[in-house]
Protein backbone atom coordinates (compact mmCIF):
# COMPACT_ATOMS: atom_id res chain seq x y z
CA UNK A 1 0.00 0.00 0.00
CA UNK A 2 1.57 3.27 -1.14
CA UNK A 3 0.56 6.90 -0.47
CA UNK A 4 -0.89 8.97 -3.28
CA UNK A 5 -1.77 12.68 -3.38
CA UNK A 6 -4.79 13.48 -5.52
CA UNK A 7 -7.05 16.55 -5.67
CA UNK A 8 -5.39 18.00 -2.57
CA UNK A 9 -6.17 14.91 -0.49
CA UNK A 10 -4.17 11.89 0.60
CA UNK A 11 -5.01 8.35 -0.54
CA UNK A 12 -3.36 4.94 -0.51
CA UNK A 13 -3.22 2.62 -3.52
CA UNK A 14 -3.06 -1.06 -2.63
CA UNK A 15 -1.24 -3.78 -4.56
CA UNK A 16 -4.65 -5.31 -5.35
CA UNK A 17 -5.87 -2.16 -7.08
CA UNK A 18 -8.13 -0.78 -4.33
CA UNK A 19 -7.89 2.86 -3.30
CA UNK A 20 -8.15 3.79 0.38
CA UNK A 21 -9.47 7.26 1.26
CA UNK A 22 -8.48 8.02 4.86
CA UNK A 23 -10.55 11.21 5.16
CA UNK A 24 -13.73 9.22 4.49
CA UNK A 25 -12.39 5.94 5.93
CA UNK A 26 -13.53 4.47 2.63
CA UNK A 27 -12.29 1.88 0.15
CA UNK A 28 -12.91 2.36 -3.57
CA UNK A 29 -12.83 -0.58 -5.98
CA UNK A 30 -13.83 -0.82 -9.63
CA UNK A 31 -15.03 -3.58 -11.92
CA UNK A 32 -15.44 -6.60 -9.67
CA UNK A 33 -17.20 -8.52 -12.47
CA UNK A 34 -18.44 -11.12 -10.00
CA UNK A 35 -19.71 -14.37 -11.56
CA UNK A 36 -17.91 -13.81 -14.84
CA UNK A 37 -16.85 -17.46 -15.00
CA UNK A 38 -20.41 -18.72 -14.54
CA UNK A 39 -21.58 -16.33 -17.27
CA UNK A 40 -19.12 -17.84 -19.72
CA UNK A 41 -20.05 -21.35 -18.56
CA UNK A 42 -23.66 -20.62 -19.49
CA UNK A 43 -22.43 -19.89 -23.00
CA UNK A 44 -20.31 -23.02 -23.36
CA UNK A 45 -16.90 -21.74 -22.29
CA UNK A 46 -16.06 -23.63 -19.12
CA UNK A 47 -13.86 -21.74 -16.64
CA UNK A 48 -13.03 -22.57 -13.01
CA UNK A 49 -16.03 -21.26 -11.04
CA UNK A 50 -14.08 -19.60 -8.25
CA UNK A 51 -13.54 -16.04 -9.51
CA UNK A 52 -16.16 -14.50 -7.19
CA UNK A 53 -14.72 -16.22 -4.15
CA UNK A 54 -11.19 -15.04 -5.01
CA UNK A 55 -12.33 -11.47 -5.68
CA UNK A 56 -14.25 -11.29 -2.40
CA UNK A 57 -11.33 -12.76 -0.46
CA UNK A 58 -9.04 -10.07 -1.86
CA UNK A 59 -11.61 -7.42 -1.02
CA UNK A 60 -11.93 -8.70 2.54
CA UNK A 61 -8.14 -8.48 2.92
CA UNK A 62 -8.13 -4.88 1.64
CA UNK A 63 -10.88 -3.91 4.08
CA UNK A 64 -9.06 -5.56 6.96
CA UNK A 65 -5.67 -4.03 6.09
CA UNK A 66 -7.01 -0.50 5.68
CA UNK A 67 -9.64 -0.61 8.41
CA UNK A 68 -12.16 0.90 5.99
CA UNK A 69 -15.70 1.31 7.29
CA UNK A 70 -17.17 2.36 3.92
CA UNK A 71 -16.92 0.66 0.53
CA UNK A 72 -17.76 2.21 -2.84
CA UNK A 73 -17.80 -0.11 -5.85
CA UNK A 74 -17.48 1.84 -9.10
CA UNK A 75 -19.71 -0.23 -11.36
CA UNK A 76 -19.67 -3.51 -13.29
CA UNK A 77 -20.08 -5.19 -9.94
CA UNK A 78 -21.44 -8.40 -11.47
CA UNK A 79 -20.61 -9.49 -15.00
CA UNK A 80 -24.29 -9.52 -15.93
CA UNK A 81 -27.67 -8.72 -14.39
CA UNK A 82 -28.21 -12.35 -13.34
CA UNK A 83 -24.85 -12.74 -11.62
CA UNK A 84 -26.09 -12.20 -8.06
CA UNK A 85 -28.53 -15.08 -8.40
CA UNK A 86 -25.72 -17.42 -9.53
CA UNK A 87 -23.44 -16.85 -6.51
CA UNK A 88 -22.62 -20.16 -4.88
CA UNK A 89 -23.46 -20.31 -1.14
CA UNK A 90 -19.93 -19.73 0.14
CA UNK A 91 -19.37 -16.62 -2.00
CA UNK A 92 -22.87 -15.36 -1.24
CA UNK A 93 -22.14 -15.67 2.48
CA UNK A 94 -18.85 -13.83 2.08
CA UNK A 95 -20.54 -10.96 0.26
CA UNK A 96 -23.35 -10.72 2.78
CA UNK A 97 -20.82 -10.56 5.63
CA UNK A 98 -18.87 -7.77 3.91
CA UNK A 99 -21.95 -5.65 3.23
CA UNK A 100 -23.12 -6.09 6.83
CA UNK A 101 -19.73 -5.06 8.23
CA UNK A 102 -19.40 -1.84 6.20
CA UNK A 103 -21.40 1.04 4.83
CA UNK A 104 -21.49 -0.40 1.32
CA UNK A 105 -22.56 1.49 -1.83
CA UNK A 106 -22.89 -0.14 -5.25
CA UNK A 107 -22.32 2.35 -8.08
CA UNK A 108 -23.90 0.84 -11.18
CA UNK A 109 -22.10 0.26 -14.47
CA UNK A 110 -23.03 -0.91 -17.95
CA UNK A 111 -22.85 -4.60 -16.95
CA UNK A 112 -25.20 -3.93 -14.03
CA UNK A 113 -27.92 -2.30 -16.13
CA UNK A 114 -31.33 -3.94 -15.58
CA UNK A 115 -33.60 -4.89 -18.43
CA UNK A 116 -36.02 -2.30 -19.72
CA UNK A 117 -38.80 -1.44 -17.25
CA UNK A 118 -36.91 -3.16 -14.42
CA UNK A 119 -35.36 -1.43 -11.43
CA UNK A 120 -31.76 -2.04 -10.46
CA UNK A 121 -31.63 -4.37 -7.47
CA UNK A 122 -29.20 -4.27 -4.56
CA UNK A 123 -27.23 -7.54 -4.96
CA UNK A 124 -26.69 -8.39 -1.28
CA UNK A 125 -27.06 -5.62 1.24
CA UNK A 126 -25.80 -2.08 0.94
CA UNK A 127 -27.34 0.64 -1.20
CA UNK A 128 -27.27 1.33 -4.93
CA UNK A 129 -26.69 4.53 -6.93
CA UNK A 130 -25.89 5.55 -10.50
CA UNK A 131 -23.27 8.02 -9.26
CA UNK A 132 -22.44 9.99 -6.12
CA UNK A 133 -20.69 13.13 -4.98
CA UNK A 134 -18.73 12.55 -1.76
CA UNK A 135 -16.69 15.36 -0.18
CA UNK A 136 -16.47 17.13 -3.52
CA UNK A 137 -15.41 13.98 -5.43
CA UNK A 138 -17.58 12.49 -8.18
CA UNK A 139 -17.89 8.69 -8.07
CA UNK A 140 -19.19 7.10 -11.26
CA UNK A 141 -18.54 4.07 -13.44
CA UNK A 142 -17.26 5.65 -16.64
CA UNK A 143 -15.14 8.80 -16.90
CA UNK A 144 -17.12 11.66 -18.41
CA UNK A 145 -15.19 13.63 -21.06
CA UNK A 146 -15.26 17.31 -20.22
CA UNK A 147 -15.68 16.75 -16.47
CA UNK A 148 -13.71 19.39 -14.55
CA UNK A 149 -14.51 18.23 -11.01
CA UNK A 150 -12.37 15.61 -9.22
CA UNK A 151 -13.67 12.22 -10.38
CA UNK A 152 -13.14 8.53 -9.64
CA UNK A 153 -14.24 5.92 -12.18
CA UNK A 154 -13.49 2.49 -13.61
CA UNK A 155 -14.84 0.78 -16.76
CA UNK A 156 -11.66 0.66 -18.87
CA UNK A 157 -9.57 -1.84 -16.84
CA UNK A 158 -6.35 0.11 -17.57
CA UNK A 159 -3.05 -1.75 -17.79
CA UNK A 160 0.39 -0.29 -18.23
CA UNK A 161 2.17 -1.92 -21.17
CA UNK A 162 5.90 -1.32 -21.41
CA UNK A 163 8.99 -3.16 -22.63
CA UNK A 164 11.95 -3.38 -20.23
CA UNK A 165 15.16 -5.13 -21.35
CA UNK A 166 13.29 -6.80 -24.21
CA UNK A 167 10.68 -8.10 -21.79
CA UNK A 168 7.10 -6.97 -22.22
CA UNK A 169 5.36 -6.08 -18.95
CA UNK A 170 1.60 -5.65 -18.50
CA UNK A 171 0.40 -4.53 -15.09
CA UNK A 172 -2.96 -3.18 -13.90
CA UNK A 173 -2.62 0.50 -13.10
CA UNK A 174 -4.54 3.62 -12.20
CA UNK A 175 -4.73 6.41 -14.79
CA UNK A 176 -4.63 9.94 -13.40
CA UNK A 177 -5.15 13.21 -15.23
CA UNK A 178 -4.02 16.56 -13.86
CA UNK A 179 -5.29 19.95 -14.91
CA UNK A 180 -3.35 23.20 -14.79
CA UNK A 181 -4.59 23.87 -11.24
CA UNK A 182 -3.29 20.51 -9.98
CA UNK A 183 -6.70 18.88 -9.60
CA UNK A 184 -7.73 15.95 -11.76
CA UNK A 185 -9.52 12.64 -12.32
CA UNK A 186 -8.66 8.99 -11.77
CA UNK A 187 -9.58 5.70 -13.44
CA UNK A 188 -9.02 2.76 -11.11
CA UNK A 189 -7.73 -0.62 -12.31
CA UNK A 190 -10.16 -3.52 -12.45
CA UNK A 191 -10.29 -5.30 -9.09
CA UNK A 192 -11.96 -8.54 -10.19
CA UNK A 193 -9.95 -11.75 -10.32
CA UNK A 194 -11.12 -12.57 -13.85
CA UNK A 195 -10.76 -9.28 -15.72
CA UNK A 196 -8.67 -8.40 -18.73
CA UNK A 197 -7.47 -4.92 -19.50
CA UNK A 198 -6.95 -2.11 -21.99
CA UNK A 199 -3.65 -0.40 -22.70
CA UNK A 200 -3.58 2.65 -20.42
CA UNK A 201 -2.24 4.72 -23.32
CA UNK A 202 -5.12 3.78 -25.62
CA UNK A 203 -6.62 6.88 -27.32
CA UNK A 204 -10.05 5.93 -25.94
CA UNK A 205 -8.78 6.32 -22.37
CA UNK A 206 -6.79 9.47 -23.13
CA UNK A 207 -9.81 11.07 -24.79
CA UNK A 208 -12.06 10.18 -21.84
CA UNK A 209 -9.70 12.05 -19.50
CA UNK A 210 -9.77 15.35 -21.37
CA UNK A 211 -9.45 18.23 -20.64
CA UNK A 212 -6.08 17.60 -19.00
CA UNK A 213 -2.63 19.10 -18.69
CA UNK A 214 -1.02 15.67 -18.23
CA UNK A 215 -2.04 12.02 -17.93
CA UNK A 216 -0.01 9.37 -16.09
CA UNK A 217 -0.22 5.70 -15.21
CA UNK A 218 0.34 4.95 -11.52
CA UNK A 219 1.02 1.62 -9.85
CA UNK A 220 2.59 0.38 -6.61
CA UNK A 221 5.88 -1.47 -7.00
CA UNK A 222 8.39 -2.39 -4.33
CA UNK A 223 6.66 -0.31 -1.68
CA UNK A 224 6.66 2.89 -3.70
CA UNK A 225 4.46 4.61 -6.25
CA UNK A 226 5.73 4.30 -9.84
CA UNK A 227 4.63 6.91 -12.36
CA UNK A 228 4.70 6.67 -16.18
CA UNK A 229 3.79 9.54 -18.50
CA UNK A 230 1.05 8.68 -21.00
CA UNK A 231 0.20 12.10 -22.45
CA UNK A 232 1.25 15.73 -22.07
CA UNK A 233 -0.46 18.91 -23.28
CA UNK A 234 1.25 20.20 -26.41
CA UNK A 235 2.26 16.72 -27.53
CA UNK A 236 1.47 16.26 -31.26
CA UNK A 237 -0.26 12.93 -30.50
CA UNK A 238 -3.19 14.71 -28.80
CA UNK A 239 -6.13 12.27 -28.64
C-alpha positions, 0 to 999 in steps of 0.5 A: 500500500503506497501513499498517493496525493490526488485533488489535494487529499491523501489516498493509498493505492493497494497492490490489489488495485483498491484505493483507500481514502483516509478522510472518508475511511472508505475503500474504492474498488472498480469492476469486480465482475463477479460471476464472470466465470459462470456467465461464460459457462452458461455460453459453453466456455467452461472456466473454473467457477471460483472467480467470485470467491477469489475477488471477495477474499481479496476485497476482505483483505483490503478492508481488513488491512485499511480498516475501511468502514465504507466501501464504494464499488465503481460499477460492473459489480457483477458481470451480468444482471443475473450474476447475483442469483448465480453466486454459490453459497460460500461466496454469497455468504462472504458478500453478505458478511462484507456488506453487513460489516461496512457502509457499502454502496454499489455504483452501477455500471453498464454490466449492471444495467437492468432490463427495460422497465426493471429497477436495479436491485441491490445484490446483497445488502448495501445501497445502490446509486448511479453516481455519487458526490462525496466530499467534492469527489464524483464517483461514477462508473465511466469517466465523463469527457469534459468533467472538470470536477475531481472524479473517480471511475473504472470501466476501462480496466487500464493496464500499463504496457511497457517493454523493459530489457526486451521483456514486455510487462503488462500490469494493472494500473490507475490512470490519473489526469491533472489539470493546470490547477493541480486537480484531476480525475482517476480511473481505477484498475479492475479489481476482479480476479477474472478481468482483462485490460486495456492499454492505459495509453489507448486513445479511448482512455486518453480522450475520456480524460480530457481536458487535461494538462497531463495524464499518467499511469500509476502503480505500486511497486516495491513499496513505492508509487511508480509513475509513467507519463502517457500524455502531455499537453502540447504533444502532437499525439493529442487524442 
